[in-house]
Amino acid sequence: SDPFLSLVSNENLQTDAFKSWARNFASLFIQHTSPPKGIGIEEIYLTICRIKVNTLGFPFDSKNDITLGWCLASIPAKLNHSCQPNCSILCENNENNNEN
């Protein structure tokens, strides 16, 4: 079986705004692409929920909600963890740093 499909979507924990956005995106995706037979709005919607819940993000500017990148790895996503973050990455402007 596909390890990705075994990941939880935690649909019940998603905000109404996110669920609405994800369903609209899934609908647009179906309208403008040719997905494989048997792939419909619900499958795409749940895929988006799985991605949101199970990815590891690397945010560098929490004030502006800017994320450098995301990683979706099925095994680390299955580790016992809380879906509510309890830490963050902080990058401070260092005057001794010569990077532009």
mmCIF file as gemmi writes it, N, C-alpha and C atoms, coordinates in Angstrom:
data_model
loop_
_atom_site.group_PDB
_atom_site.id
_atom_site.type_symbol
_atom_site.label_atom_id
_atom_site.label_alt_id
_atom_site.label_comp_id
_atom_site.label_asym_id
_atom_site.label_entity_id
_atom_site.label_seq_id
_atom_site.pdbx_PDB_ins_code
_atom_site.Cartn_x
_atom_site.Cartn_y
_atom_site.Cartn_z
_atom_site.occupancy
_atom_site.B_iso_or_equiv
_atom_site.pdbx_formal_charge
_atom_site.auth_seq_id
_atom_site.auth_asym_id
_atom_site.pdbx_PDB_model_num
ATOM 1 N N . SER Axp A 1 ? 0.835 -1.194 0 1 0 ? 1 A 1
ATOM 2 C CA . SER Axp A 1 ? 0 0 0 1 0 ? 1 A 1
ATOM 3 C C . SER Axp A 1 ? 0.874 1.249 0 1 0 ? 1 A 1
ATOM 4 N N . ASP Axp A 2 ? 0.308 2.337 -0.441 1 0 ? 2 A 1
ATOM 5 C CA . ASP Axp A 2 ? 1.027 3.604 -0.563 1 0 ? 2 A 1
ATOM 6 C C . ASP Axp A 2 ? 1.232 4.226 0.818 1 0 ? 2 A 1
ATOM 7 N N . PRO Axp A 3 ? 2.493 4.443 1.242 1 0 ? 3 A 1
ATOM 8 C CA . PRO Axp A 3 ? 2.725 5.025 2.573 1 0 ? 3 A 1
ATOM 9 C C . PRO Axp A 3 ? 2.111 6.408 2.74 1 0 ? 3 A 1
ATOM 10 N N . PHE Axp A 4 ? 2.031 7.164 1.655 1 0 ? 4 A 1
ATOM 11 C CA . PHE Axp A 4 ? 1.441 8.506 1.752 1 0 ? 4 A 1
ATOM 12 C C . PHE Axp A 4 ? -0.015 8.428 2.175 1 0 ? 4 A 1
ATOM 13 N N . LEU Axp A 5 ? -0.747 7.444 1.652 1 0 ? 5 A 1
ATOM 14 C CA . LEU Axp A 5 ? -2.172 7.322 1.971 1 0 ? 5 A 1
ATOM 15 C C . LEU Axp A 5 ? -2.403 6.906 3.422 1 0 ? 5 A 1
ATOM 16 N N . SER Axp A 6 ? -1.375 6.366 4.072 1 0 ? 6 A 1
ATOM 17 C CA . SER Axp A 6 ? -1.528 5.986 5.474 1 0 ? 6 A 1
ATOM 18 C C . SER Axp A 6 ? -1.339 7.179 6.418 1 0 ? 6 A 1
ATOM 19 N N . LEU Axp A 7 ? -0.872 8.3 5.888 1 0 ? 7 A 1
ATOM 20 C CA . LEU Axp A 7 ? -0.723 9.503 6.721 1 0 ? 7 A 1
ATOM 21 C C . LEU Axp A 7 ? -2.087 10.095 7.032 1 0 ? 7 A 1
ATOM 22 N N . VAL Axp A 8 ? -2.252 10.628 8.227 1 0 ? 8 A 1
ATOM 23 C CA . VAL Axp A 8 ? -3.524 11.222 8.62 1 0 ? 8 A 1
ATOM 24 C C . VAL Axp A 8 ? -3.708 12.584 7.956 1 0 ? 8 A 1
ATOM 25 N N . SER Axp A 9 ? -4.967 12.959 7.754 1 0 ? 9 A 1
ATOM 26 C CA . SER Axp A 9 ? -5.259 14.273 7.182 1 0 ? 9 A 1
ATOM 27 C C . SER Axp A 9 ? -5.673 15.262 8.267 1 0 ? 9 A 1
ATOM 28 N N . ASN Axp A 10 ? -6.092 14.747 9.431 1 0 ? 10 A 1
ATOM 29 C CA . ASN Axp A 10 ? -6.6 15.598 10.517 1 0 ? 10 A 1
ATOM 30 C C . ASN Axp A 10 ? -7.583 16.635 9.99 1 0 ? 10 A 1
ATOM 31 N N . GLU Axp A 11 ? -8.421 16.195 9.078 1 0 ? 11 A 1
ATOM 32 C CA . GLU Axp A 11 ? -9.404 17.099 8.475 1 0 ? 11 A 1
ATOM 33 C C . GLU Axp A 11 ? -10.235 17.814 9.539 1 0 ? 11 A 1
ATOM 34 N N . ASN Axp A 12 ? -10.575 17.11 10.605 1 0 ? 12 A 1
ATOM 35 C CA . ASN Axp A 12 ? -11.397 17.702 11.658 1 0 ? 12 A 1
ATOM 36 C C . ASN Axp A 12 ? -10.688 18.825 12.413 1 0 ? 12 A 1
ATOM 37 N N . LEU Axp A 13 ? -9.358 18.9 12.317 1 0 ? 13 A 1
ATOM 38 C CA . LEU Axp A 13 ? -8.603 19.956 12.999 1 0 ? 13 A 1
ATOM 39 C C . LEU Axp A 13 ? -8.312 21.16 12.104 1 0 ? 13 A 1
ATOM 40 N N . GLN Axp A 14 ? -8.62 21.04 10.822 1 0 ? 14 A 1
ATOM 41 C CA . GLN Axp A 14 ? -8.351 22.132 9.881 1 0 ? 14 A 1
ATOM 42 C C . GLN Axp A 14 ? -9.38 23.255 10.083 1 0 ? 14 A 1
ATOM 43 N N . THR Axp A 15 ? -8.961 24.475 9.833 1 0 ? 15 A 1
ATOM 44 C CA . THR Axp A 15 ? -9.888 25.607 9.945 1 0 ? 15 A 1
ATOM 45 C C . THR Axp A 15 ? -10.882 25.567 8.79 1 0 ? 15 A 1
ATOM 46 N N . ASP Axp A 16 ? -12.026 26.182 8.995 1 0 ? 16 A 1
ATOM 47 C CA . ASP Axp A 16 ? -13.024 26.255 7.926 1 0 ? 16 A 1
ATOM 48 C C . ASP Axp A 16 ? -12.465 26.99 6.712 1 0 ? 16 A 1
ATOM 49 N N . ALA Axp A 17 ? -11.675 28.031 6.957 1 0 ? 17 A 1
ATOM 50 C CA . ALA Axp A 17 ? -11.086 28.794 5.854 1 0 ? 17 A 1
ATOM 51 C C . ALA Axp A 17 ? -10.145 27.909 5.031 1 0 ? 17 A 1
ATOM 52 N N . PHE Axp A 18 ? -9.319 27.104 5.716 1 0 ? 18 A 1
ATOM 53 C CA . PHE Axp A 18 ? -8.409 26.224 4.989 1 0 ? 18 A 1
ATOM 54 C C . PHE Axp A 18 ? -9.188 25.164 4.219 1 0 ? 18 A 1
ATOM 55 N N . LYS Axp A 19 ? -10.19 24.573 4.853 1 0 ? 19 A 1
ATOM 56 C CA . LYS Axp A 19 ? -10.976 23.54 4.177 1 0 ? 19 A 1
ATOM 57 C C . LYS Axp A 19 ? -11.651 24.099 2.934 1 0 ? 19 A 1
ATOM 58 N N . SER Axp A 20 ? -12.164 25.315 3.028 1 0 ? 20 A 1
ATOM 59 C CA . SER Axp A 20 ? -12.798 25.953 1.872 1 0 ? 20 A 1
ATOM 60 C C . SER Axp A 20 ? -11.773 26.19 0.765 1 0 ? 20 A 1
ATOM 61 N N . TRP Axp A 21 ? -10.598 26.717 1.129 1 0 ? 21 A 1
ATOM 62 C CA . TRP Axp A 21 ? -9.545 26.955 0.143 1 0 ? 21 A 1
ATOM 63 C C . TRP Axp A 21 ? -9.12 25.653 -0.526 1 0 ? 21 A 1
ATOM 64 N N . ALA Axp A 22 ? -8.917 24.6 0.28 1 0 ? 22 A 1
ATOM 65 C CA . ALA Axp A 22 ? -8.449 23.319 -0.251 1 0 ? 22 A 1
ATOM 66 C C . ALA Axp A 22 ? -9.477 22.704 -1.198 1 0 ? 22 A 1
ATOM 67 N N . ARG Axp A 23 ? -10.759 22.781 -0.852 1 0 ? 23 A 1
ATOM 68 C CA . ARG Axp A 23 ? -11.804 22.238 -1.742 1 0 ? 23 A 1
ATOM 69 C C . ARG Axp A 23 ? -11.871 23.044 -3.042 1 0 ? 23 A 1
ATOM 70 N N . ASN Axp A 24 ? -11.766 24.36 -2.938 1 0 ? 24 A 1
ATOM 71 C CA . ASN Axp A 24 ? -11.779 25.194 -4.15 1 0 ? 24 A 1
ATOM 72 C C . ASN Axp A 24 ? -10.57 24.885 -5.031 1 0 ? 24 A 1
ATOM 73 N N . PHE Axp A 25 ? -9.41 24.739 -4.426 1 0 ? 25 A 1
ATOM 74 C CA . PHE Axp A 25 ? -8.205 24.402 -5.182 1 0 ? 25 A 1
ATOM 75 C C . PHE Axp A 25 ? -8.377 23.053 -5.868 1 0 ? 25 A 1
ATOM 76 N N . ALA Axp A 26 ? -8.888 22.067 -5.141 1 0 ? 26 A 1
ATOM 77 C CA . ALA Axp A 26 ? -9.101 20.732 -5.715 1 0 ? 26 A 1
ATOM 78 C C . ALA Axp A 26 ? -10.063 20.797 -6.897 1 0 ? 26 A 1
ATOM 79 N N . SER Axp A 27 ? -11.113 21.582 -6.761 1 0 ? 27 A 1
ATOM 80 C CA . SER Axp A 27 ? -12.084 21.735 -7.846 1 0 ? 27 A 1
ATOM 81 C C . SER Axp A 27 ? -11.435 22.368 -9.079 1 0 ? 27 A 1
ATOM 82 N N . LEU Axp A 28 ? -10.659 23.422 -8.866 1 0 ? 28 A 1
ATOM 83 C CA . LEU Axp A 28 ? -9.959 24.068 -9.98 1 0 ? 28 A 1
ATOM 84 C C . LEU Axp A 28 ? -8.948 23.133 -10.622 1 0 ? 28 A 1
ATOM 85 N N . PHE Axp A 29 ? -8.275 22.352 -9.798 1 0 ? 29 A 1
ATOM 86 C CA . PHE Axp A 29 ? -7.3 21.393 -10.315 1 0 ? 29 A 1
ATOM 87 C C . PHE Axp A 29 ? -7.974 20.393 -11.252 1 0 ? 29 A 1
ATOM 88 N N . ILE Axp A 30 ? -9.123 19.873 -10.839 1 0 ? 30 A 1
ATOM 89 C CA . ILE Axp A 30 ? -9.87 18.913 -11.664 1 0 ? 30 A 1
ATOM 90 C C . ILE Axp A 30 ? -10.327 19.573 -12.963 1 0 ? 30 A 1
ATOM 91 N N . GLN Axp A 31 ? -10.779 20.822 -12.874 1 0 ? 31 A 1
ATOM 92 C CA . GLN Axp A 31 ? -11.28 21.526 -14.061 1 0 ? 31 A 1
ATOM 93 C C . GLN Axp A 31 ? -10.192 21.798 -15.091 1 0 ? 31 A 1
ATOM 94 N N . HIS Axp A 32 ? -8.98 22.042 -14.641 1 0 ? 32 A 1
ATOM 95 C CA . HIS Axp A 32 ? -7.932 22.517 -15.547 1 0 ? 32 A 1
ATOM 96 C C . HIS Axp A 32 ? -6.823 21.508 -15.836 1 0 ? 32 A 1
ATOM 97 N N . THR Axp A 33 ? -6.958 20.296 -15.343 1 0 ? 33 A 1
ATOM 98 C CA . THR Axp A 33 ? -5.97 19.255 -15.624 1 0 ? 33 A 1
ATOM 99 C C . THR Axp A 33 ? -6.694 17.977 -16.027 1 0 ? 33 A 1
ATOM 100 N N . SER Axp A 34 ? -5.949 16.983 -16.334 1 0 ? 34 A 1
ATOM 101 C CA . SER Axp A 34 ? -6.507 15.664 -16.648 1 0 ? 34 A 1
ATOM 102 C C . SER Axp A 34 ? -5.978 14.667 -15.618 1 0 ? 34 A 1
ATOM 103 N N . PRO Axp A 35 ? -6.588 14.638 -14.431 1 0 ? 35 A 1
ATOM 104 C CA . PRO Axp A 35 ? -6.087 13.722 -13.397 1 0 ? 35 A 1
ATOM 105 C C . PRO Axp A 35 ? -6.349 12.272 -13.799 1 0 ? 35 A 1
ATOM 106 N N . PRO Axp A 36 ? -5.609 11.346 -13.222 1 0 ? 36 A 1
ATOM 107 C CA . PRO Axp A 36 ? -5.842 9.928 -13.518 1 0 ? 36 A 1
ATOM 108 C C . PRO Axp A 36 ? -7.274 9.52 -13.179 1 0 ? 36 A 1
ATOM 109 N N . LYS Axp A 37 ? -7.765 8.524 -13.879 1 0 ? 37 A 1
ATOM 110 C CA . LYS Axp A 37 ? -9.116 8.017 -13.639 1 0 ? 37 A 1
ATOM 111 C C . LYS Axp A 37 ? -9.259 7.616 -12.17 1 0 ? 37 A 1
ATOM 112 N N . GLY Axp A 38 ? -10.35 8.004 -11.564 1 0 ? 38 A 1
ATOM 113 C CA . GLY Axp A 38 ? -10.607 7.676 -10.166 1 0 ? 38 A 1
ATOM 114 C C . GLY Axp A 38 ? -10.126 8.727 -9.186 1 0 ? 38 A 1
ATOM 115 N N . ILE Axp A 39 ? -9.414 9.733 -9.674 1 0 ? 39 A 1
ATOM 116 C CA . ILE Axp A 39 ? -8.953 10.82 -8.799 1 0 ? 39 A 1
ATOM 117 C C . ILE Axp A 39 ? -9.921 11.981 -8.938 1 0 ? 39 A 1
ATOM 118 N N . GLY Axp A 40 ? -10.595 12.284 -7.854 1 0 ? 40 A 1
ATOM 119 C CA . GLY Axp A 40 ? -11.584 13.352 -7.871 1 0 ? 40 A 1
ATOM 120 C C . GLY Axp A 40 ? -11.267 14.437 -6.857 1 0 ? 40 A 1
ATOM 121 N N . ILE Axp A 41 ? -12.222 15.323 -6.684 1 0 ? 41 A 1
ATOM 122 C CA . ILE Axp A 41 ? -12.039 16.457 -5.769 1 0 ? 41 A 1
ATOM 123 C C . ILE Axp A 41 ? -11.711 15.979 -4.359 1 0 ? 41 A 1
ATOM 124 N N . GLU Axp A 42 ? -12.413 14.962 -3.875 1 0 ? 42 A 1
ATOM 125 C CA . GLU Axp A 42 ? -12.203 14.509 -2.498 1 0 ? 42 A 1
ATOM 126 C C . GLU Axp A 42 ? -10.786 13.973 -2.297 1 0 ? 42 A 1
ATOM 127 N N . GLU Axp A 43 ? -10.265 13.22 -3.252 1 0 ? 43 A 1
ATOM 128 C CA . GLU Axp A 43 ? -8.908 12.677 -3.131 1 0 ? 43 A 1
ATOM 129 C C . GLU Axp A 43 ? -7.868 13.8 -3.12 1 0 ? 43 A 1
ATOM 130 N N . ILE Axp A 44 ? -8.068 14.795 -3.959 1 0 ? 44 A 1
ATOM 131 C CA . ILE Axp A 44 ? -7.123 15.918 -4.002 1 0 ? 44 A 1
ATOM 132 C C . ILE Axp A 44 ? -7.233 16.742 -2.727 1 0 ? 44 A 1
ATOM 133 N N . TYR Axp A 45 ? -8.449 16.972 -2.271 1 0 ? 45 A 1
ATOM 134 C CA . TYR Axp A 45 ? -8.68 17.708 -1.023 1 0 ? 45 A 1
ATOM 135 C C . TYR Axp A 45 ? -7.977 17.023 0.152 1 0 ? 45 A 1
ATOM 136 N N . LEU Axp A 46 ? -8.157 15.705 0.286 1 0 ? 46 A 1
ATOM 137 C CA . LEU Axp A 46 ? -7.523 14.984 1.386 1 0 ? 46 A 1
ATOM 138 C C . LEU Axp A 46 ? -6.006 14.956 1.242 1 0 ? 46 A 1
ATOM 139 N N . THR Axp A 47 ? -5.51 14.946 0.01 1 0 ? 47 A 1
ATOM 140 C CA . THR Axp A 47 ? -4.065 15.017 -0.226 1 0 ? 47 A 1
ATOM 141 C C . THR Axp A 47 ? -3.518 16.346 0.28 1 0 ? 47 A 1
ATOM 142 N N . ILE Axp A 48 ? -4.222 17.426 -0.004 1 0 ? 48 A 1
ATOM 143 C CA . ILE Axp A 48 ? -3.798 18.752 0.48 1 0 ? 48 A 1
ATOM 144 C C . ILE Axp A 48 ? -3.792 18.774 2.002 1 0 ? 48 A 1
ATOM 145 N N . CYS Axp A 49 ? -4.816 18.192 2.628 1 0 ? 49 A 1
ATOM 146 C CA . CYS Axp A 49 ? -4.852 18.129 4.1 1 0 ? 49 A 1
ATOM 147 C C . CYS Axp A 49 ? -3.681 17.313 4.632 1 0 ? 49 A 1
ATOM 148 N N . ARG Axp A 50 ? -3.379 16.167 3.998 1 0 ? 50 A 1
ATOM 149 C CA . ARG Axp A 50 ? -2.255 15.338 4.444 1 0 ? 50 A 1
ATOM 150 C C . ARG Axp A 50 ? -0.935 16.104 4.332 1 0 ? 50 A 1
ATOM 151 N N . ILE Axp A 51 ? -0.775 16.826 3.225 1 0 ? 51 A 1
ATOM 152 C CA . ILE Axp A 51 ? 0.453 17.591 3.03 1 0 ? 51 A 1
ATOM 153 C C . ILE Axp A 51 ? 0.59 18.665 4.1 1 0 ? 51 A 1
ATOM 154 N N . LYS Axp A 52 ? -0.504 19.375 4.376 1 0 ? 52 A 1
ATOM 155 C CA . LYS Axp A 52 ? -0.45 20.455 5.375 1 0 ? 52 A 1
ATOM 156 C C . LYS Axp A 52 ? -0.083 19.925 6.759 1 0 ? 52 A 1
ATOM 157 N N . VAL Axp A 53 ? -0.64 18.787 7.128 1 0 ? 53 A 1
ATOM 158 C CA . VAL Axp A 53 ? -0.442 18.25 8.474 1 0 ? 53 A 1
ATOM 159 C C . VAL Axp A 53 ? 0.904 17.543 8.639 1 0 ? 53 A 1
ATOM 160 N N . ASN Axp A 54 ? 1.383 16.903 7.583 1 0 ? 54 A 1
ATOM 161 C CA . ASN Axp A 54 ? 2.535 16.023 7.718 1 0 ? 54 A 1
ATOM 162 C C . ASN Axp A 54 ? 3.851 16.577 7.198 1 0 ? 54 A 1
ATOM 163 N N . THR Axp A 55 ? 3.865 17.764 6.653 1 0 ? 55 A 1
ATOM 164 C CA . THR Axp A 55 ? 5.121 18.312 6.167 1 0 ? 55 A 1
ATOM 165 C C . THR Axp A 55 ? 5.883 18.991 7.299 1 0 ? 55 A 1
ATOM 166 N N . LEU Axp A 56 ? 7.169 19.038 7.122 1 0 ? 56 A 1
ATOM 167 C CA . LEU Axp A 56 ? 8.031 19.757 8.046 1 0 ? 56 A 1
ATOM 168 C C . LEU Axp A 56 ? 8.45 21.037 7.352 1 0 ? 56 A 1
ATOM 169 N N . GLY Axp A 57 ? 8.052 22.163 7.903 1 0 ? 57 A 1
ATOM 170 C CA . GLY Axp A 57 ? 8.362 23.447 7.283 1 0 ? 57 A 1
ATOM 171 C C . GLY Axp A 57 ? 9.588 24.08 7.886 1 0 ? 57 A 1
ATOM 172 N N . PHE Axp A 58 ? 10.203 24.936 7.11 1 0 ? 58 A 1
ATOM 173 C CA . PHE Axp A 58 ? 11.375 25.669 7.561 1 0 ? 58 A 1
ATOM 174 C C . PHE Axp A 58 ? 11.062 27.167 7.483 1 0 ? 58 A 1
ATOM 175 N N . PRO Axp A 59 ? 10.262 27.68 8.425 1 0 ? 59 A 1
ATOM 176 C CA . PRO Axp A 59 ? 9.936 29.107 8.396 1 0 ? 59 A 1
ATOM 177 C C . PRO Axp A 59 ? 11.094 29.938 8.921 1 0 ? 59 A 1
ATOM 178 N N . PHE Axp A 60 ? 11.349 31.039 8.249 1 0 ? 60 A 1
ATOM 179 C CA . PHE Axp A 60 ? 12.425 31.918 8.679 1 0 ? 60 A 1
ATOM 180 C C . PHE Axp A 60 ? 11.944 33.316 9.031 1 0 ? 60 A 1
ATOM 181 N N . ASP Axp A 61 ? 10.691 33.6 8.806 1 0 ? 61 A 1
ATOM 182 C CA . ASP Axp A 61 ? 10.167 34.925 9.12 1 0 ? 61 A 1
ATOM 183 C C . ASP Axp A 61 ? 8.733 34.759 9.599 1 0 ? 61 A 1
ATOM 184 N N . SER Axp A 62 ? 8.582 34.415 10.879 1 0 ? 62 A 1
ATOM 185 C CA . SER Axp A 62 ? 7.243 34.13 11.397 1 0 ? 62 A 1
ATOM 186 C C . SER Axp A 62 ? 6.342 35.357 11.396 1 0 ? 62 A 1
ATOM 187 N N . LYS Axp A 63 ? 6.929 36.565 11.473 1 0 ? 63 A 1
ATOM 188 C CA . LYS Axp A 63 ? 6.118 37.774 11.471 1 0 ? 63 A 1
ATOM 189 C C . LYS Axp A 63 ? 5.368 37.923 10.145 1 0 ? 63 A 1
ATOM 190 N N . ASN Axp A 64 ? 6.028 37.605 9.041 1 0 ? 64 A 1
ATOM 191 C CA . ASN Axp A 64 ? 5.427 37.731 7.716 1 0 ? 64 A 1
ATOM 192 C C . ASN Axp A 64 ? 4.976 36.382 7.144 1 0 ? 64 A 1
ATOM 193 N N . ASP Axp A 65 ? 5.067 35.325 7.952 1 0 ? 65 A 1
ATOM 194 C CA . ASP Axp A 65 ? 4.642 33.982 7.558 1 0 ? 65 A 1
ATOM 195 C C . ASP Axp A 65 ? 5.303 33.532 6.257 1 0 ? 65 A 1
ATOM 196 N N . ILE Axp A 66 ? 6.608 33.758 6.161 1 0 ? 66 A 1
ATOM 197 C CA . ILE Axp A 66 ? 7.373 33.355 4.985 1 0 ? 66 A 1
ATOM 198 C C . ILE Axp A 66 ? 8.063 32.022 5.305 1 0 ? 66 A 1
ATOM 199 N N . THR Axp A 67 ? 7.924 31.061 4.416 1 0 ? 67 A 1
ATOM 200 C CA . THR Axp A 67 ? 8.533 29.752 4.602 1 0 ? 67 A 1
ATOM 201 C C . THR Axp A 67 ? 9.536 29.502 3.497 1 0 ? 67 A 1
ATOM 202 N N . LEU Axp A 68 ? 10.721 29.081 3.88 1 0 ? 68 A 1
ATOM 203 C CA . LEU Axp A 68 ? 11.769 28.798 2.91 1 0 ? 68 A 1
ATOM 204 C C . LEU Axp A 68 ? 11.461 27.53 2.117 1 0 ? 68 A 1
ATOM 205 N N . GLY Axp A 69 ? 10.966 26.509 2.779 1 0 ? 69 A 1
ATOM 206 C CA . GLY Axp A 69 ? 10.687 25.263 2.076 1 0 ? 69 A 1
ATOM 207 C C . GLY Axp A 69 ? 9.95 24.278 2.951 1 0 ? 69 A 1
ATOM 208 N N . TRP Axp A 70 ? 9.519 23.2 2.335 1 0 ? 70 A 1
ATOM 209 C CA . TRP Axp A 70 ? 8.769 22.159 3.03 1 0 ? 70 A 1
ATOM 210 C C . TRP Axp A 70 ? 9.34 20.799 2.681 1 0 ? 70 A 1
ATOM 211 N N . CYS Axp A 71 ? 9.237 19.858 3.585 1 0 ? 71 A 1
ATOM 212 C CA . CYS Axp A 71 ? 9.69 18.493 3.35 1 0 ? 71 A 1
ATOM 213 C C . CYS Axp A 71 ? 8.553 17.554 3.72 1 0 ? 71 A 1
ATOM 214 N N . LEU Axp A 72 ? 8.2 16.664 2.804 1 0 ? 72 A 1
ATOM 215 C CA . LEU Axp A 72 ? 7.208 15.637 3.094 1 0 ? 72 A 1
ATOM 216 C C . LEU Axp A 72 ? 7.915 14.293 3.053 1 0 ? 72 A 1
ATOM 217 N N . ALA Axp A 73 ? 8.124 13.725 4.202 1 0 ? 73 A 1
ATOM 218 C CA . ALA Axp A 73 ? 8.768 12.423 4.318 1 0 ? 73 A 1
ATOM 219 C C . ALA Axp A 73 ? 7.842 11.543 5.156 1 0 ? 73 A 1
ATOM 220 N N . SER Axp A 74 ? 7.368 10.456 4.585 1 0 ? 74 A 1
ATOM 221 C CA . SER Axp A 74 ? 6.328 9.66 5.238 1 0 ? 74 A 1
ATOM 222 C C . SER Axp A 74 ? 6.784 9.049 6.565 1 0 ? 74 A 1
ATOM 223 N N . ILE Axp A 75 ? 8.011 8.62 6.689 1 0 ? 75 A 1
ATOM 224 C CA . ILE Axp A 75 ? 8.442 7.987 7.94 1 0 ? 75 A 1
ATOM 225 C C . ILE Axp A 75 ? 8.557 9.004 9.08 1 0 ? 75 A 1
ATOM 226 N N . PRO Axp A 76 ? 9.268 10.141 8.907 1 0 ? 76 A 1
ATOM 227 C CA . PRO Axp A 76 ? 9.286 11.121 10.002 1 0 ? 76 A 1
ATOM 228 C C . PRO Axp A 76 ? 7.885 11.636 10.357 1 0 ? 76 A 1
ATOM 229 N N . ALA Axp A 77 ? 6.997 11.718 9.373 1 0 ? 77 A 1
ATOM 230 C CA . ALA Axp A 77 ? 5.645 12.2 9.644 1 0 ? 77 A 1
ATOM 231 C C . ALA Axp A 77 ? 4.879 11.244 10.55 1 0 ? 77 A 1
ATOM 232 N N . LYS Axp A 78 ? 5.261 9.973 10.567 1 0 ? 78 A 1
ATOM 233 C CA . LYS Axp A 78 ? 4.57 8.983 11.4 1 0 ? 78 A 1
ATOM 234 C C . LYS Axp A 78 ? 5.115 8.921 12.825 1 0 ? 78 A 1
ATOM 235 N N . LEU Axp A 79 ? 6.224 9.601 13.091 1 0 ? 79 A 1
ATOM 236 C CA . LEU Axp A 79 ? 6.777 9.599 14.444 1 0 ? 79 A 1
ATOM 237 C C . LEU Axp A 79 ? 5.768 10.214 15.402 1 0 ? 79 A 1
ATOM 238 N N . ASN Axp A 80 ? 5.789 9.759 16.624 1 0 ? 80 A 1
ATOM 239 C CA . ASN Axp A 80 ? 4.869 10.28 17.627 1 0 ? 80 A 1
ATOM 240 C C . ASN Axp A 80 ? 5.18 11.756 17.849 1 0 ? 80 A 1
ATOM 241 N N . HIS Axp A 81 ? 4.229 12.598 17.498 1 0 ? 81 A 1
ATOM 242 C CA . HIS Axp A 81 ? 4.448 14.037 17.619 1 0 ? 81 A 1
ATOM 243 C C . HIS Axp A 81 ? 3.113 14.738 17.827 1 0 ? 81 A 1
ATOM 244 N N . SER Axp A 82 ? 3.19 15.943 18.266 1 0 ? 82 A 1
ATOM 245 C CA . SER Axp A 82 ? 2.02 16.791 18.387 1 0 ? 82 A 1
ATOM 246 C C . SER Axp A 82 ? 1.909 17.622 17.125 1 0 ? 82 A 1
ATOM 247 N N . CYS Axp A 83 ? 0.714 17.76 16.614 1 0 ? 83 A 1
ATOM 248 C CA . CYS Axp A 83 ? 0.517 18.565 15.403 1 0 ? 83 A 1
ATOM 249 C C . CYS Axp A 83 ? 0.513 20.059 15.717 1 0 ? 83 A 1
ATOM 250 N N . GLN Axp A 84 ? 0.687 20.399 16.985 1 0 ? 84 A 1
ATOM 251 C CA . GLN Axp A 84 ? 0.772 21.805 17.357 1 0 ? 84 A 1
ATOM 252 C C . GLN Axp A 84 ? 2.232 22.113 17.659 1 0 ? 84 A 1
ATOM 253 N N . PRO Axp A 85 ? 2.853 23.004 16.869 1 0 ? 85 A 1
ATOM 254 C CA . PRO Axp A 85 ? 4.278 23.283 17.039 1 0 ? 85 A 1
ATOM 255 C C . PRO Axp A 85 ? 4.619 23.736 18.449 1 0 ? 85 A 1
ATOM 256 N N . ASN Axp A 86 ? 5.774 23.286 18.937 1 0 ? 86 A 1
ATOM 257 C CA . ASN Axp A 86 ? 6.227 23.713 20.253 1 0 ? 86 A 1
ATOM 258 C C . ASN Axp A 86 ? 7.622 24.317 20.19 1 0 ? 86 A 1
ATOM 259 N N . CYS Axp A 87 ? 8.093 24.594 18.963 1 0 ? 87 A 1
ATOM 260 C CA . CYS Axp A 87 ? 9.382 25.259 18.794 1 0 ? 87 A 1
ATOM 261 C C . CYS Axp A 87 ? 9.396 25.963 17.44 1 0 ? 87 A 1
ATOM 262 N N . SER Axp A 88 ? 10.366 26.815 17.229 1 0 ? 88 A 1
ATOM 263 C CA . SER Axp A 88 ? 10.491 27.517 15.953 1 0 ? 88 A 1
ATOM 264 C C . SER Axp A 88 ? 11.959 27.83 15.702 1 0 ? 88 A 1
ATOM 265 N N . ILE Axp A 89 ? 12.24 28.189 14.456 1 0 ? 89 A 1
ATOM 266 C CA . ILE Axp A 89 ? 13.602 28.571 14.074 1 0 ? 89 A 1
ATOM 267 C C . ILE Axp A 89 ? 13.673 30.093 14.099 1 0 ? 89 A 1
ATOM 268 N N . LEU Axp A 90 ? 14.686 30.623 14.719 1 0 ? 90 A 1
ATOM 269 C CA . LEU Axp A 90 ? 14.847 32.066 14.804 1 0 ? 90 A 1
ATOM 270 C C . LEU Axp A 90 ? 16.161 32.452 14.144 1 0 ? 90 A 1
ATOM 271 N N . CYS Axp A 91 ? 16.094 33.329 13.17 1 0 ? 91 A 1
ATOM 272 C CA . CYS Axp A 91 ? 17.299 33.829 12.507 1 0 ? 91 A 1
ATOM 273 C C . CYS Axp A 91 ? 17.41 35.315 12.819 1 0 ? 91 A 1
ATOM 274 N N . GLU Axp A 92 ? 18.474 35.689 13.467 1 0 ? 92 A 1
ATOM 275 C CA . GLU Axp A 92 ? 18.678 37.079 13.823 1 0 ? 92 A 1
ATOM 276 C C . GLU Axp A 92 ? 19.668 37.719 12.872 1 0 ? 92 A 1
ATOM 277 N N . ASN Axp A 93 ? 19.507 38.989 12.637 1 0 ? 93 A 1
ATOM 278 C CA . ASN Axp A 93 ? 20.451 39.733 11.814 1 0 ? 93 A 1
ATOM 279 C C . ASN Axp A 93 ? 21.724 39.919 12.638 1 0 ? 93 A 1
ATOM 280 N N . ASN Axp A 94 ? 22.796 39.37 12.132 1 0 ? 94 A 1
ATOM 281 C CA . ASN Axp A 94 ? 24.07 39.424 12.84 1 0 ? 94 A 1
ATOM 282 C C . ASN Axp A 94 ? 24.982 40.395 12.097 1 0 ? 94 A 1
ATOM 283 N N . GLU Axp A 95 ? 25.393 41.464 12.768 1 0 ? 95 A 1
ATOM 284 C CA . GLU Axp A 95 ? 26.23 42.472 12.118 1 0 ? 95 A 1
ATOM 285 C C . GLU Axp A 95 ? 27.591 41.912 11.733 1 0 ? 95 A 1
ATOM 286 N N . ASN Axp A 96 ? 28.03 40.841 12.386 1 0 ? 96 A 1
ATOM 287 C CA . ASN Axp A 96 ? 29.332 40.228 12.048 1 0 ? 96 A 1
ATOM 288 C C . ASN Axp A 96 ? 29.228 39.28 10.878 1 0 ? 96 A 1
ATOM 289 N N . ASN Axp A 97 ? 28.025 39.027 10.431 1 0 ? 97 A 1
ATOM 290 C CA . ASN Axp A 97 ? 27.804 38.112 9.306 1 0 ? 97 A 1
ATOM 291 C C . ASN Axp A 97 ? 28 38.878 8.009 1 0 ? 97 A 1
ATOM 292 N N . ASN Axp A 98 ? 28.82 38.387 7.107 1 0 ? 98 A 1
ATOM 293 C CA . ASN Axp A 98 ? 29.119 39.088 5.86 1 0 ? 98 A 1
ATOM 294 C C . ASN Axp A 98 ? 28.208 38.729 4.706 1 0 ? 98 A 1
ATOM 295 N N . GLU Axp A 99 ? 27.176 37.927 4.958 1 0 ? 99 A 1
ATOM 296 C CA . GLU Axp A 99 ? 26.25 37.564 3.886 1 0 ? 99 A 1
ATOM 297 C C . GLU Axp A 99 ? 25.426 38.775 3.48 1 0 ? 99 A 1
ATOM 298 N N . ASN Axp A 100 ? 25.138 38.876 2.172 1 0 ? 100 A 1
ATOM 299 C CA . ASN Axp A 100 ? 24.302 39.973 1.668 1 0 ? 100 A 1
ATOM 300 C C . ASN Axp A 100 ? 22.867 39.557 1.652 1 0 ? 100 A 1
